[in-house]
Amino acid sequence: MSPPDPPDPADQAAARAQARGADRALAAAARHSAGRTAAVLGCTVAAAAAALAEPAVLGHTLDLLLRRAPSGPAWTLLCAAVIAAEVVLDAAAARLTGEVDGRCAARLRRLGLARLLRTAPHHAARYAPGDTTARLTAHATEAGKVPAAVAHGTAALLPPLGALAALFLIDVWTALAFLAGVPLLVLLLRAFARDSSASIARYQQVQLATAGRLVEALAGARTIAAAGTADRERDRILTQLPELGAEGRRMWRVYGATAARSSALLPMLLYAVLAVGGIRLSAGAIGVGELLAAVRYAGLAAGLGAVTGGLAAVVRGRAAARRTAALLALPVLGHGGAELPEGGPGTLELRRVRLVRGGSPVLHDISLVIPGGTTVAVVGRSGAGKTLFAAVAGRLTDPDAGQVLLDGVPLRELSAEALRREVGHAFDRPVLLGDTVGEAIGFGAGPAPGPEAVRAAARAAGAEPFVRRLPRGYGTRLADAPMSGGEVQRLGLARAFCHAGRLLVLDDATSGLDTVTARRVETALAHEIRPGTRIVIAHRLSSAARADLVVWLEHGRVRATGTHDLLWRHEPGYRAVFAADAEPQDAPPVTDPPGEARGHRPPRGDREAAR
C-alpha cells in the first residue's frame, strides 16, 4: 500500500490560523464573564486547598485522638469544618460553572451572528443554513464550556501537585514509590489529548455536513413530496451516518481505553505507596496518622488521571470553537461616517467597477453615470451579471476594484444609517420579518413608520386588497396568513416602498406578479413613491420599455446603454435577450422614425425576435 501523502503546508498553516482564531474567540467569551470565571477558579482552588488540607488534618487528628490529647476534640471540629468547606465550595463552583457556560455560549453566538449580519451576503452564503445553525447552537454550547473547564482543570492540578509535595514532607521513600509510575500517567494523558482531538474534529465536521443536508431537505419538503423522492432524500441525508457512528465509537474507544489504563495504573500506585508506607511504619519512621495521610495524599496525587475528563472537555470545546470561530473570520462590510448632501437627486456613478467571484471577474471595469431621478432597467441574459450589478449599486457588496458614488459620496464612506436610509432594496424572493403583516411592511432601519404610511406602501405595491381579506388585516400574524409567492413579493415591494430613499434597487422584484399588477406597481413607483433613482433588474419587455434608460449587460460588461426604443431598433442582440420570454402584449410600440407612417410594422424578423 502506498504511503499517505504528506500534509499540505498551506492546509497546516490554515489550521493553525483557525486554531488561533478559536482561542481568541474563547478569550473574548471568557472576558465577557471574567468575574464569574474568576469566581469559579477561586471556588475550585479553595475546594482543592480544602481537599489538600484534609488528609493532614485527619492524620494529625487521628494521632491526637490515639494519644488522648486534650486538643483532640478541637481538631475533630476542624476536620468537620474542612470537609464542610470543601462540599460548599464544590457546590458553589458547580452553580457558577453553569452560569459561565451559558454566558460564554451566548457570547459566542452573539459574536457569530453579528459577524454574519455585518458581512456581505455572498460571504454569509459560504456556509449552508444547516451548517451555520449547528455552528451557532451545538458547537457554540460545547465551546462555551471551555473557560470554566480551564478553571476546573487548573484547580484540578493543585491537589495532585500539592499531594506529591506533602508525600515528600511525610516520607521521601513513599513519595519516590509514587513517582515511579508518574511518567506512565503523563504519557497516557498526552496520547489521550492527541487521539481524541483528531476524532472529535472529524466527528463535528461530519455532523455539520449532515445538519446542512437536513435543513436543505426541510426547505424543499414540498418539492421532495411532489417528486416522490423521500426515500432517496433520506438516504442522502444519512449518507455519512456510518462515518459519524465510526468516529463516535472511535472517540469513546479512546476515552474508554484511557480510563481503563488509568484505573489499572492508579491502584498500582496506591498499593506501592501503601506497601512502602507499611514498611516505614514498621521501622518506626512514620506514625499511624502519617501513614493515613500518606495514603490519602497518594490518592490525591493519583487524581492526576482524573484530569482526563477536564482535558476531554477542553479538547472538545476547542474543536467546536474552531467551527464557531470560522464565522468570526468572515470579512466585515465596514462603514464610514459620511452623510449624503441634503436634497441630492440620487445620481449614481460607477467608476471602473470590477467584481471577482471564485477567482474570476464577473463584472469588468464598468464605468457608468446614472442621472438622479432616472429609472434604469438593467437587462441581459441569465448569468450576465445583473444581480451582481444591483448588489454593487446598492452596496450589498463592495467591488474588488473601482468605486460606487451616490451624489458624489463613495458608498463605502457613508455611515450605516445614511446608507440604509437612502438606499433601499426589493428582491424576487423576499423574507418577511416581524410578527404581523403590518410589522413586515414597516420593517427597516430608522423609526417605525405609522399605520397610514404602511397602508400607502401596501396600496402602491398592490398588496392592500389581499391584506384586507386576511382575518385581522394588517394585524394578522404572518404565521396565520397563508400567501402565494406573488403576494409575498408584493409585501416585499411594500416594505421597500415604505422606506424608499433617493436610490431604490428592484432586483427582479416583480417576477411573481401578473402583467396587470406589475404595470400598476410600475405606475405607482413613478407617481406615488418618493422621487428618486430606480434600478430595475428587468426580464419583462414592458419594464425595459417604460424605463428612462436601459443598461444592457453581457458577460459582466456593459454592451450598450440607451433608451429601449433606440436599442430595440438598432441592436438585434438586444431584441434576442427578450426573444425567449417576450409576449406579444408585452411588446411596446416602436417609435416611428421621422417621415414614416405610425402604422408601420417592424420587419418579420424583428417581430419573430419580439416573440
C-alpha positions as CSV (number, residue, x, y, z in Angstrom):
1,M,0.0,0.0,0.0
2,S,1.4,3.4,-1.0
3,P,2.3,5.7,1.9
4,P,-0.1,8.6,2.7
5,D,0.5,11.9,1.1
6,P,2.5,14.4,3.2
7,P,0.3,17.1,4.8
8,D,0.0,20.3,2.7
9,P,1.9,23.2,4.4
10,A,-0.9,25.6,3.3
11,D,-3.5,23.4,5.0
12,Q,-1.4,23.2,8.1
13,A,-1.0,27.0,8.2
14,A,-4.7,27.5,7.7
15,A,-5.4,25.0,10.5
16,R,-3.0,26.9,12.8
17,A,-4.6,30.2,11.9
18,Q,-8.1,28.7,12.6
19,A,-6.9,27.4,16.0
20,R,-5.6,30.9,16.9
21,G,-8.9,32.4,15.9
22,A,-10.8,29.9,18.0
23,D,-8.6,30.7,21.0
24,R,-9.2,34.5,20.5
25,A,-12.9,33.9,20.4
26,L,-12.7,31.8,23.6
27,A,-10.7,34.5,25.3
28,A,-13.3,37.1,24.3
29,A,-16.1,34.9,25.7
30,A,-14.1,34.4,28.9
31,R,-13.5,38.2,29.3
32,H,-17.3,38.7,28.9
33,S,-17.7,36.5,32.1
34,A,-14.4,37.4,33.7
35,G,-15.8,37.9,37.1
36,R,-17.8,34.7,37.2
37,T,-14.9,32.7,35.6
38,A,-12.6,34.1,38.3
39,A,-15.2,33.1,40.9
40,V,-15.2,29.6,39.5
41,L,-11.4,29.5,39.7
42,G,-11.5,30.8,43.2
43,C,-14.0,28.3,44.4
44,T,-12.3,25.4,42.7
45,V,-8.9,26.4,44.0
46,A,-10.3,26.9,47.6
47,A,-12.1,23.5,47.3
48,A,-8.8,21.9,46.1
49,A,-6.9,23.6,49.0
50,A,-9.5,22.1,51.5
51,A,-9.1,18.7,49.9
52,L,-5.4,19.1,50.1
53,A,-5.5,20.0,53.8
54,E,-8.0,17.3,54.7
55,P,-5.5,14.3,54.9
56,A,-3.1,16.3,57.0
57,V,-5.8,17.4,59.4
58,L,-7.3,13.9,59.6
59,G,-3.9,12.3,60.2
60,H,-3.0,14.7,62.9
61,T,-6.4,14.4,64.5
62,L,-6.1,10.6,64.5
63,D,-2.7,10.8,66.2
64,L,-4.1,13.2,68.8
65,L,-7.1,11.0,69.5
66,L,-4.9,7.9,69.8
67,R,-2.7,9.8,72.3
68,R,-5.9,11.1,74.1
69,A,-4.5,14.6,73.7
70,P,-6.8,17.4,75.1
71,S,-6.8,19.2,71.7
72,G,-8.3,16.1,70.0
73,P,-11.9,17.4,70.1
74,A,-11.0,20.8,68.7
75,W,-9.1,19.1,65.8
76,T,-12.1,16.9,65.2
77,L,-14.3,20.0,64.8
78,L,-11.6,21.4,62.4
79,C,-11.9,18.3,60.3
80,A,-15.6,18.7,60.1
81,A,-15.2,22.4,59.1
82,V,-12.6,21.4,56.4
83,I,-14.9,18.8,54.9
84,A,-18.0,21.1,55.0
85,A,-16.0,23.9,53.3
86,E,-15.0,21.5,50.5
87,V,-18.6,20.5,50.0
88,V,-19.9,24.1,50.0
89,L,-17.2,25.3,47.7
90,D,-17.8,22.4,45.2
91,A,-21.5,23.3,45.1
92,A,-20.8,27.0,44.5
93,A,-18.3,26.1,41.8
94,A,-20.9,23.9,40.1
95,R,-23.5,26.6,40.1
96,L,-21.2,29.3,38.8
97,T,-19.9,26.9,36.1
98,G,-23.5,26.6,34.7
99,E,-23.7,30.4,34.5
100,V,-20.3,30.8,32.9
101,D,-21.1,28.1,30.4
102,G,-24.4,29.7,29.4
103,R,-22.9,33.2,29.2
104,C,-19.9,32.2,27.2
105,A,-22.0,30.2,24.7
106,A,-24.4,33.2,24.4
107,R,-21.5,35.5,23.8
108,L,-20.0,33.3,21.1
109,R,-23.5,33.1,19.4
110,R,-23.9,36.9,19.5
111,L,-20.4,37.4,18.1
112,G,-21.0,34.9,15.3
113,L,-24.5,36.2,14.5
114,A,-23.3,39.8,14.5
115,R,-20.5,39.0,12.1
116,L,-23.0,37.1,9.8
117,L,-25.2,40.2,9.7
118,R,-22.3,42.6,9.1
119,T,-20.7,40.7,6.2
120,A,-21.7,40.8,2.6
121,P,-24.5,38.3,1.7
122,H,-22.2,36.3,-0.6
123,H,-19.8,35.8,2.2
124,A,-22.6,34.7,4.6
125,A,-23.8,32.2,1.9
126,R,-20.4,30.5,2.2
127,Y,-22.0,28.2,4.8
128,A,-25.2,26.3,4.3
129,P,-28.1,27.2,6.6
130,G,-27.8,23.9,8.5
131,D,-24.1,24.3,8.8
132,T,-24.5,27.8,10.2
133,T,-27.2,26.7,12.6
134,A,-25.0,23.9,14.0
135,R,-22.1,26.3,14.5
136,L,-24.2,28.8,16.4
137,T,-26.1,26.2,18.5
138,A,-24.5,22.9,19.4
139,H,-20.9,23.9,18.7
140,A,-21.2,27.2,20.5
141,T,-22.6,25.4,23.5
142,E,-19.7,23.0,23.5
143,A,-17.2,25.8,23.0
144,G,-18.8,27.9,25.8
145,K,-17.8,25.2,28.3
146,V,-14.0,25.8,27.8
147,P,-13.4,28.8,30.1
148,A,-15.0,27.1,33.1
149,A,-13.3,23.8,32.1
150,V,-9.9,25.5,32.0
151,A,-10.6,26.9,35.5
152,H,-11.6,23.5,36.8
153,G,-8.6,21.9,35.1
154,T,-6.2,24.5,36.6
155,A,-7.6,23.9,40.0
156,A,-7.6,20.1,39.5
157,L,-3.8,20.2,39.2
158,L,-3.4,21.7,42.7
159,P,-4.4,18.6,44.7
160,P,-2.0,16.2,42.8
161,L,0.9,18.5,42.8
162,G,0.3,19.6,46.4
163,A,-0.2,16.0,47.5
164,L,3.1,15.0,45.9
165,A,4.8,17.7,47.8
166,A,3.1,16.6,51.0
167,L,4.3,13.0,50.3
168,F,7.9,14.2,50.3
169,L,7.3,16.1,53.5
170,I,5.8,13.0,55.2
171,D,8.3,10.5,53.9
172,V,10.7,10.6,50.9
173,W,10.5,6.8,50.2
174,T,6.8,6.8,49.9
175,A,7.0,9.8,47.6
176,L,9.6,8.0,45.4
177,A,7.4,4.9,45.2
178,F,4.6,7.0,43.8
179,L,6.8,8.9,41.4
180,A,7.9,5.7,39.8
181,G,4.6,5.5,37.9
182,V,4.0,9.2,37.1
183,P,5.8,9.1,33.7
184,L,3.4,6.4,32.5
185,L,0.5,8.6,33.6
186,V,1.8,11.6,31.8
187,L,2.3,9.6,28.6
188,L,-1.3,8.3,28.9
189,L,-2.8,11.8,29.2
190,R,-0.7,13.0,26.2
191,A,-1.9,10.2,24.0
192,F,-5.4,10.8,25.0
193,A,-5.3,14.5,24.1
194,R,-3.7,13.7,20.7
195,D,-6.0,10.9,19.7
196,S,-9.3,12.5,20.9
197,S,-8.6,15.8,19.3
198,A,-8.5,14.4,15.7
199,S,-11.5,12.2,16.3
200,I,-13.6,15.0,17.8
201,A,-12.8,17.4,14.9
202,R,-13.8,14.8,12.3
203,Y,-17.0,13.9,14.2
204,Q,-18.0,17.6,14.3
205,Q,-17.2,18.0,10.6
206,V,-19.5,15.1,9.6
207,Q,-22.2,16.4,12.0
208,L,-22.1,19.8,10.2
209,A,-22.5,18.2,6.8
210,T,-25.4,16.1,7.9
211,A,-27.2,19.1,9.5
212,G,-26.7,21.1,6.3
213,R,-28.4,18.3,4.2
214,L,-31.2,18.0,6.7
215,V,-32.0,21.8,6.5
216,E,-31.9,21.7,2.7
217,A,-34.4,18.8,2.7
218,L,-36.7,20.6,5.1
219,A,-36.7,23.7,3.0
220,G,-37.6,21.7,-0.1
221,A,-40.1,19.4,1.6
222,R,-42.9,20.2,-0.9
223,T,-40.7,19.5,-3.9
224,I,-39.5,16.2,-2.4
225,A,-43.1,15.2,-1.7
226,A,-44.2,16.1,-5.2
227,A,-41.3,14.3,-6.8
228,G,-41.8,11.2,-4.7
229,T,-38.1,11.2,-3.7
230,A,-38.5,10.9,0.1
231,D,-36.6,7.7,0.3
232,R,-33.7,9.0,-1.8
233,E,-33.5,12.2,0.2
234,R,-33.5,10.2,3.5
235,D,-30.5,8.2,2.1
236,R,-28.8,11.4,1.0
237,I,-29.2,13.0,4.4
238,L,-28.0,9.9,6.3
239,T,-25.2,9.0,3.8
240,Q,-22.5,9.9,6.3
241,L,-24.2,8.3,9.3
242,P,-21.9,5.2,9.2
243,E,-18.9,7.6,9.3
244,L,-20.5,9.6,12.1
245,G,-21.0,6.4,14.1
246,A,-17.5,5.2,13.4
247,E,-16.0,8.5,14.6
248,G,-18.2,8.4,17.7
249,R,-17.2,4.9,18.5
250,R,-13.6,5.8,18.0
251,M,-13.9,8.8,20.3
252,W,-15.4,6.6,23.0
253,R,-12.8,3.9,22.5
254,V,-10.1,6.4,23.1
255,Y,-11.8,7.7,26.2
256,G,-12.6,4.2,27.4
257,A,-9.0,2.9,26.8
258,T,-7.6,5.9,28.7
259,A,-10.0,5.3,31.6
260,A,-9.2,1.6,31.7
261,R,-5.5,2.2,31.7
262,S,-5.9,4.9,34.4
263,S,-8.0,2.6,36.5
264,A,-5.3,-0.1,36.2
265,L,-2.4,2.2,36.9
266,L,-3.7,4.2,39.8
267,P,-4.5,1.3,42.2
268,M,-1.0,0.0,41.5
269,L,0.5,3.4,42.6
270,L,-1.7,3.3,45.7
271,Y,-0.6,-0.2,46.6
272,A,3.0,0.7,46.1
273,V,2.7,3.7,48.4
274,L,0.8,1.6,51.0
275,A,3.4,-1.2,50.8
276,V,6.4,1.2,51.3
277,G,4.5,3.2,53.9
278,G,3.8,-0.1,55.9
279,I,7.5,-0.9,55.8
280,R,8.3,2.6,57.0
281,L,5.7,2.3,59.8
282,S,7.1,-1.0,61.0
283,A,10.5,0.6,61.1
284,G,9.2,3.5,63.2
285,A,10.0,6.1,60.6
286,I,6.3,7.3,60.4
287,G,3.3,7.1,62.6
288,V,-0.2,5.7,62.0
289,G,-1.6,9.2,61.3
290,E,1.2,9.9,58.9
291,L,0.6,6.6,57.1
292,L,-3.1,7.5,56.8
293,A,-2.2,10.9,55.4
294,A,0.3,9.4,53.0
295,V,-2.3,7.0,51.6
296,R,-4.8,9.8,51.2
297,Y,-2.2,12.1,49.6
298,A,-1.3,9.3,47.2
299,G,-4.9,9.1,46.2
300,L,-5.0,12.8,45.6
301,A,-1.7,12.7,43.6
302,A,-3.1,9.8,41.6
303,G,-6.0,12.2,40.8
304,L,-3.8,13.5,38.0
305,G,-5.6,10.9,36.0
306,A,-8.9,12.5,36.8
307,V,-7.7,15.5,34.8
308,T,-8.6,13.3,31.7
309,G,-12.3,14.4,32.0
310,G,-11.4,18.1,32.1
311,L,-8.9,17.7,29.4
312,A,-11.5,16.0,27.2
313,A,-13.9,18.9,27.8
314,V,-11.3,21.4,26.7
315,V,-10.3,19.4,23.6
316,R,-14.0,19.1,22.6
317,G,-14.6,22.7,23.3
318,R,-11.6,23.9,21.3
319,A,-12.6,21.8,18.3
320,A,-16.1,23.2,18.5
321,A,-14.8,26.7,18.9
322,R,-12.9,26.4,15.6
323,R,-16.2,25.7,13.9
324,T,-18.0,28.7,15.5
325,A,-14.9,31.0,15.2
326,A,-14.9,30.4,11.4
327,L,-17.9,32.7,11.3
328,L,-15.9,35.4,13.1
329,A,-13.4,35.3,10.3
330,L,-15.9,36.5,7.7
331,P,-14.9,39.9,6.4
332,V,-16.9,42.8,7.7
333,L,-18.7,45.2,5.3
334,G,-17.5,48.3,7.1
335,H,-19.0,51.8,7.0
336,G,-17.7,55.3,7.3
337,G,-19.2,58.3,8.9
338,A,-20.1,60.5,6.0
339,E,-23.6,61.8,5.2
340,L,-25.2,62.5,1.8
341,P,-25.8,66.1,0.8
342,E,-29.2,67.4,1.6
343,G,-31.7,67.3,-1.3
344,G,-29.4,65.3,-3.6
345,P,-31.2,63.9,-6.7
346,G,-29.7,60.4,-6.3
347,T,-27.1,60.5,-9.0
348,L,-25.3,57.1,-9.1
349,E,-21.8,56.8,-10.6
350,L,-19.8,53.6,-11.1
351,R,-16.1,54.2,-11.7
352,R,-14.2,51.3,-13.3
353,V,-16.1,48.8,-11.1
354,R,-14.6,45.3,-11.1
355,L,-16.1,42.3,-9.2
356,V,-14.4,39.0,-8.7
357,R,-16.1,35.7,-7.7
358,G,-14.2,32.4,-7.4
359,G,-11.0,33.9,-8.7
360,S,-12.7,35.1,-12.0
361,P,-14.0,38.6,-12.8
362,V,-17.8,38.7,-13.1
363,L,-18.1,42.5,-13.6
364,H,-15.4,44.0,-15.9
365,D,-14.4,47.6,-15.3
366,I,-17.9,49.2,-15.5
367,S,-18.0,52.9,-15.7
368,L,-21.4,54.5,-15.8
369,V,-23.3,57.6,-14.6
370,I,-27.0,57.3,-13.9
371,P,-28.6,60.8,-13.5
372,G,-30.7,61.4,-10.4
373,G,-34.4,60.7,-10.7
374,T,-33.8,58.2,-13.6
375,T,-35.5,54.8,-13.8
376,V,-32.9,52.4,-15.2
377,A,-33.7,48.9,-16.5
378,V,-30.7,46.5,-16.3
379,V,-31.2,43.7,-18.8
380,G,-29.2,40.8,-20.1
381,R,-29.3,37.1,-20.4
382,S,-29.0,34.8,-17.4
383,G,-25.5,35.0,-16.0
384,A,-24.8,38.4,-17.5
385,G,-24.2,39.9,-14.0
386,K,-27.5,41.8,-13.4
387,T,-27.9,40.8,-9.8
388,L,-24.3,41.5,-9.0
389,F,-24.6,44.9,-10.6
390,A,-27.6,45.5,-8.4
391,A,-25.7,44.3,-5.3
392,V,-22.8,46.6,-6.0
393,A,-25.1,49.6,-6.8
394,G,-26.9,49.2,-3.5
395,R,-23.8,48.2,-1.6
396,L,-24.8,44.8,-0.6
397,T,-21.2,44.0,-1.5
398,D,-18.1,46.1,-2.3
399,P,-16.4,45.9,-5.7
400,D,-12.9,44.4,-5.7
401,A,-11.7,47.5,-7.7
402,G,-13.3,50.8,-8.5
403,Q,-15.8,53.0,-6.7
404,V,-19.5,53.5,-6.5
405,L,-20.7,57.0,-5.6
406,L,-24.1,58.3,-4.7
407,D,-24.5,62.1,-5.2
408,G,-20.7,62.3,-5.2
409,V,-20.1,60.4,-2.0
410,P,-18.5,56.9,-2.1
411,L,-20.9,54.4,-0.7
412,R,-18.2,52.8,1.4
413,E,-17.7,56.1,3.2
414,L,-21.3,56.5,4.2
415,S,-22.5,55.7,7.7
416,A,-24.6,52.6,8.0
417,E,-27.6,54.7,9.0
418,A,-27.3,57.0,6.0
419,L,-26.8,54.1,3.6
420,R,-29.8,52.1,4.6
421,R,-31.9,55.3,5.0
422,E,-31.3,56.4,1.4
423,V,-30.7,53.1,-0.4
424,G,-33.5,50.5,-0.5
425,H,-33.9,47.1,-2.0
426,A,-36.6,44.7,-3.1
427,F,-35.9,41.2,-4.1
428,D,-37.5,38.4,-6.1
429,R,-37.9,36.1,-3.1
430,P,-38.2,38.4,-0.1
431,V,-38.1,37.1,3.5
432,L,-40.8,38.7,5.7
433,L,-39.6,39.7,9.2
434,G,-41.8,40.7,12.1
435,D,-44.8,39.2,13.9
436,T,-47.6,40.7,11.8
437,V,-48.2,41.7,8.2
438,G,-48.0,45.4,9.2
439,E,-44.7,44.9,11.0
440,A,-43.3,43.1,8.0
441,I,-44.1,46.1,5.7
442,G,-42.7,48.5,8.2
443,F,-39.6,46.5,9.0
444,G,-36.4,48.5,8.3
445,A,-33.8,51.0,9.6
446,G,-34.9,54.2,11.3
447,P,-38.1,54.9,13.2
448,A,-41.1,52.7,12.6
449,P,-43.5,54.1,10.0
450,G,-47.0,54.9,11.0
451,P,-50.1,52.9,10.1
452,E,-51.0,55.3,7.2
453,A,-47.5,55.0,5.7
454,V,-47.7,51.2,5.9
455,R,-51.1,51.2,4.2
456,A,-49.9,53.6,1.5
457,A,-47.0,51.4,0.7
458,A,-49.2,48.4,0.5
459,R,-51.6,50.2,-1.9
460,A,-48.6,51.2,-4.1
461,A,-47.4,47.6,-4.2
462,G,-50.9,46.2,-5.0
463,A,-50.9,44.3,-1.7
464,E,-53.8,46.1,0.1
465,P,-56.7,44.1,-1.5
466,F,-55.5,40.7,-0.2
467,V,-54.2,42.1,3.1
468,R,-57.7,43.4,3.8
469,R,-59.1,39.9,3.2
470,L,-56.9,38.5,6.0
471,P,-58.6,37.7,9.3
472,R,-57.1,40.8,11.1
473,G,-55.9,42.8,8.2
474,Y,-52.5,44.3,8.8
475,G,-52.6,42.9,12.4
476,T,-52.7,39.3,11.1
477,R,-49.8,37.2,12.3
478,L,-47.5,36.1,9.5
479,A,-47.8,32.5,10.7
480,D,-51.6,32.8,10.2
481,A,-51.5,34.5,6.8
482,P,-51.2,31.9,4.0
483,M,-49.9,33.7,1.0
484,S,-48.8,32.9,-2.6
485,G,-45.4,33.7,-3.9
486,G,-46.8,36.7,-5.7
487,E,-48.4,38.0,-2.5
488,V,-45.2,37.6,-0.6
489,Q,-43.4,39.5,-3.3
490,R,-45.9,42.3,-3.1
491,L,-45.3,42.6,0.6
492,G,-41.6,42.8,-0.1
493,L,-42.2,45.6,-2.5
494,A,-44.4,47.4,0.0
495,R,-41.6,47.2,2.6
496,A,-39.2,48.7,0.1
497,F,-41.7,51.5,-0.9
498,C,-42.3,52.2,2.8
499,H,-38.6,53.0,3.3
500,A,-37.9,54.4,-0.2
501,G,-34.9,56.8,-0.3
502,R,-33.1,58.5,-3.1
503,L,-32.0,55.2,-4.6
504,L,-34.2,52.1,-4.9
505,V,-32.9,48.8,-6.3
506,L,-35.5,46.3,-7.5
507,D,-33.8,43.0,-8.2
508,D,-36.4,41.1,-10.2
509,A,-38.9,42.2,-7.6
510,T,-42.0,41.9,-9.8
511,S,-41.2,38.5,-11.4
512,G,-44.0,36.8,-9.4
513,L,-46.7,39.4,-10.4
514,D,-49.1,39.1,-13.3
515,T,-48.7,41.6,-16.1
516,V,-51.5,43.9,-15.0
517,T,-50.3,44.1,-11.4
518,A,-46.8,44.6,-12.5
519,R,-47.9,47.6,-14.6
520,R,-49.8,49.0,-11.7
521,V,-46.8,48.7,-9.5
522,E,-44.6,50.5,-12.1
523,T,-47.2,53.3,-12.3
524,A,-47.2,53.7,-8.5
525,L,-43.5,53.6,-8.4
526,A,-43.4,56.6,-10.8
527,H,-46.1,58.7,-9.2
528,E,-46.8,57.6,-5.6
529,I,-43.4,56.8,-4.1
530,R,-40.8,59.3,-3.0
531,P,-39.0,60.5,-6.2
532,G,-35.5,59.2,-6.7
533,T,-33.3,56.9,-8.8
534,R,-34.6,53.5,-9.6
535,I,-32.6,50.5,-10.8
536,V,-34.8,47.7,-12.1
537,I,-33.4,44.3,-12.9
538,A,-35.8,43.7,-15.8
539,H,-36.9,40.5,-17.5
540,R,-40.1,41.8,-18.9
541,L,-40.1,43.7,-22.1
542,S,-42.6,46.1,-20.7
543,S,-40.3,47.0,-17.8
544,A,-37.5,47.9,-20.1
545,A,-39.8,49.8,-22.4
546,R,-41.1,52.0,-19.5
547,A,-37.6,52.8,-18.2
548,D,-35.9,56.1,-18.9
549,L,-32.6,54.3,-19.7
550,V,-31.6,50.7,-20.4
551,V,-28.2,49.3,-19.4
552,W,-27.6,46.1,-21.4
553,L,-25.1,43.7,-19.7
554,E,-23.4,40.9,-21.5
555,H,-20.8,38.6,-19.8
556,G,-20.2,41.1,-17.0
557,R,-19.6,44.1,-19.3
558,V,-21.9,46.9,-20.4
559,R,-22.7,46.0,-24.0
560,A,-24.7,49.2,-24.6
561,T,-26.8,51.9,-22.9
562,G,-29.6,54.0,-24.3
563,T,-33.4,54.1,-24.5
564,H,-35.3,50.9,-25.1
565,D,-36.6,52.2,-28.5
566,L,-33.1,53.0,-29.7
567,L,-31.7,49.7,-28.7
568,W,-34.7,47.7,-30.0
569,R,-34.4,49.3,-33.3
570,H,-30.7,49.1,-33.9
571,E,-29.5,46.1,-31.8
572,P,-30.6,42.6,-32.9
573,G,-28.8,41.1,-30.0
574,Y,-30.8,43.3,-27.6
575,R,-34.0,42.0,-29.1
576,A,-32.7,38.5,-28.8
577,V,-32.4,39.0,-25.0
578,F,-36.2,39.1,-24.8
579,A,-36.9,36.5,-27.5
580,A,-37.3,33.6,-25.1
581,D,-39.9,35.1,-22.8
582,A,-41.4,38.2,-24.5
583,E,-45.1,38.0,-25.1
584,P,-47.0,39.9,-27.8
585,Q,-48.9,42.0,-25.2
586,D,-45.6,43.0,-23.5
587,A,-44.0,44.3,-26.7
588,P,-44.2,48.1,-26.7
589,P,-44.9,50.2,-29.7
590,V,-41.8,51.1,-31.6
591,T,-41.4,54.9,-32.0
592,D,-41.6,55.8,-35.7
593,P,-38.6,57.4,-37.2
594,P,-39.2,60.8,-38.9
595,G,-41.1,60.5,-42.2
596,E,-42.6,57.0,-41.6
597,A,-46.2,56.2,-41.0
598,R,-47.3,55.3,-37.5
599,G,-48.9,52.1,-38.7
600,H,-45.6,50.8,-39.9
601,R,-44.8,47.3,-38.5
602,P,-41.2,46.1,-37.9
603,P,-39.8,43.6,-40.4
604,R,-40.8,40.0,-39.9
605,G,-37.5,39.0,-38.4
606,D,-38.0,41.7,-35.7
607,R,-41.5,40.5,-35.0
608,E,-40.2,37.0,-34.5
609,A,-37.4,38.2,-32.2
610,A,-40.0,40.1,-30.2
611,R,-42.0,36.9,-29.8
